[in-house]
Amino acid sequence: MCVIGWRQRYWQTRERATAAMLRVRSRLRPLTIPLMQRRNGGVYAIDLCARVGFFAQMNWLLYILRHCEQRGLVPRVRFSSPWYVDPARDPNWLACHFAARDSALWLDAPVGPVPVHVSQVGELDELGLSRRASLGLSLEEAHGLLDRHLSPLPEVEALVDDYVSRSFHPGGTLGVHYRATDKGSEARVLSTAEMLLAVREHLDRHPHYRCLYLASDDARFVERALRELDGITIVVREDELRSRDGRAVHTRADGEENLRKGREALVNCLLLARCDGLLRTASFLSGWASVFNPALPVRLLNPPYAHASWFPDRVIAERQCEGGVASTERR
């Protein structure tokens, strides 16, 4: 009994000590990482190994690029999240979907200035950027930042162009994005019935729409929408990974599925950006449709709670309240 008690106390003490060390480390990294990066002679070298969604990480990329432009730094990045990376193809999953305007942007490219130190981070807070990174950032500035540094790979753009030409109704396609998984702590989750009612009411108010492009992480919503929404053409990408059990698909590190998961997220977002209007729930994915196309008319049905009011949904919700571009179809 004494031995067992001693062992329990030992492991409990060790766990508490480890937790304390991690807390100290997390508080120090926003101070130490900027100091280490200053040794790089104007190069900002970051390996982002985060366990958040595709477009949450794209947000962080915007903040890094903005930080570099404001301070005259040369960005060099690698995105190595276990949720999206395919080690057999590239240790940088971002390069599997986007082409860099300057190949030196990629940390693994054998060109450009060589950094002395590469900081691997899993949280934006570790860079010391989180509190100010998105202050004043508009959809138009975000679009410009992205366009100066990256563009979707030609194969991605060709896929989107082909789908639009075959399936969309010119001037009359409404994008609909319904996010059903893992958003309950950030915004009120609409039921399937509420979402379908919102679609019907929106179509009644805007009868010029002849086609719906549906995007959702919930297979059951898509199936019900196809059954119950009539009188309009509905198009859906049939080859998608969707949830049937309420668990988010993007949070699963599925090895060979990682690349497909990221590609489908990007293609869906680009297709939503090519629609003539967008009816959507809170989500980074459909929020980023407005980064790719800042002039896209949007109606956001469930603005995020104050504690989760991040870019771009924060800006979209503000425009919706003020009657700006993003709210031209709010009624």
Secondary structure by P-SEA (a helix, b strand, c coil): caaaaaaaaaaaaaaaaaaaaaaaaaaaaaaaaaaaaaaccccccccccccccaaaaaaaaaaaaaaaaacbbbbbbbbbcccccccccccccccccbbbccccccccccccccccbbbbbcccccccccccccccccaaaaaaaaaacccccaaaaaaaaaaaaccccccbbbbbbbbccccccccccccaaaaaaaaaaaaaacccccccccccccaaaaaaaaaccccbbbbcccccccccccccccccccccaaaaaaaaaaaaaaaaaaccbbbbccccccccccccccccbbbbcccccccccccaaaaaaaaaaaccccccccc
